[in-house]
Amino acid sequence: MRKIPVLVLSLLLLPAALRGQAPDSTAVAGGASSSAGLAGDTLDTLRVPDAFLTEAGTFRQGTGASVDTLDIDDGRLLLVLRDDHTWYYIKNIERLAADSTFTKDWVPNSTNPYHVALDSLPLRNSICLVDSASVFVCPNQTKVFSRFGYRHGRRHQGVDLPLKTGTPVVAAFDGRVRVSSYNGGYGNLIVIRHENGLETYYGHLSKREVEVGDWVRAGDQIGLGGSTGRSTGPHLHFETRYQGFAFDPEWIADFEKGKLRANVFVLRRSYLNASSHYVPESLDEEDDVYAADEKVIAEEKRLAAERAAAKYYTVKSGDTLGAIAKRNGKSLSAIQKLNPGVNPNKLRIGQKIRVN
C-alpha cells in the first residue's frame, strides 16, 4: 500500500484521452525539460506508429482488475485503482479495528456487553446509516411476519422475517462480527457491530458462516436461515440495537421493499422503550424528525404509563379469544389489535393475552 498526494491522485485518475490531446502521439516527460516548465522548453515526445492501436504501458485498457491500493490519509478509507481507469473505496480495517467503537464494550459472544443507563443517553441521536463508501443490503427481503414490541406478554426485540430453511442471510451493513455462537432462544446467532455504533442481530440460523472478529461488507453471506432456538418455524429474527437497547428495525428499513427509509436516522430515546414501535410518519417537515425535547420526554412517560397499566389474561383450557374479549369488556378486533400476530384458532394453555 502506498501513500499518494491528492493532486497526483487526481492526475492519475484522469482518462487517458485527457492526458494526451494529439491523436497520434503520447507526451512522455523526460530530462531537464520536463521539470523546468520555462517558456521555450519542449517536452520530449514519443511518436506512436499509426498501426499501433493499443495504448502503451501503464495506460492500457484493462478488465477492471485491481492494480494498486492507495492510502489517501483518510482515517477509515483506502482507495483502490483498477486497470480500466476506475477506482473505488475500501475500509481501512487496521485503523477501524483500533477505533473505540470496536474496542470499548467489545465482549465476544455476549448478547449484551453494555452497562449503560437509558436516561444517560441523549434524547435523540443522528446516526449515519450509509454514505459514499457504505451501503445497505436487506438481510432478507420480505413482509414482516411478527413485529417489534410485547408479544404474548414477553418482549419481542426485533422483527421476524419468514424464509425457507437454507435461505442465504446477508449482512445489512459493513461491520465486524462480535457474536457467532448458539445462544438459547436465539439459536444460532450472529451479531455484527457497525461503525456508527449500531449492532444488528441475526437469529434462528441453521448455519453460521462467519466467526468472531471477521470483517464483513454489506451483502456478504453470513449464514443460512433456519428455525433453531425458541422458534415456531423457519424465519430470520432480526434486531437493531444501540448501546445494548433494542429498537424497532422498521424505523430504519422497509423490509418488504428492501430499502432504507432514510440515509440518516434520528434515534429518539423513546424508541428504545420496549413498548415503542414504528409508526409511519412524514419526514417532510424538520419538526417531525427533530422533535422538541419536551415531546420526546412526554412520549417516554406515555409509554411507561401504558406499560404499567397493561393487563394480561392467562389462557386456560377451553378458552377462546372471543370469550376472553367478552369477559374483559372488549371486542374481538380490539383484543387482536392489542396482540399482533395472535392466532385465535391456536391458543395455548398458559399463553398471555393482553386485555387492555
Secondary structure, 3 states (H helix, E strand, C coil): CEECCHHHHHHHCCCHHHHCCCCCEEECCCCCHHHHCCCCCCCCEEECCCCCCCCCHHHCCCCCCEEEEEECCCCCEEEEEECCCCEEEEECHHHHHHCHHHCCCCCCCCCCCCCCCHHHCCCEEEEECCCCCCCCCCCCCCCCCECCEEECCEEECCEEEECCCCCEEECCCCEEEEEEEEEHHHEEEEEEECCCCEEEEEEEECEECCCCCCEECCCCEEEECECCCCCCCCEEEEEEEECCEEECHHHCEECCCCEECCCEEEEEHHHHCCCCCCCCCCCCCHHHHCCCHHHHHHHHHHHHHHHHHCCEEECCCCCCHHHHHHHCCCCHHHHHHHCCCCCCCCCCCCCEEECC
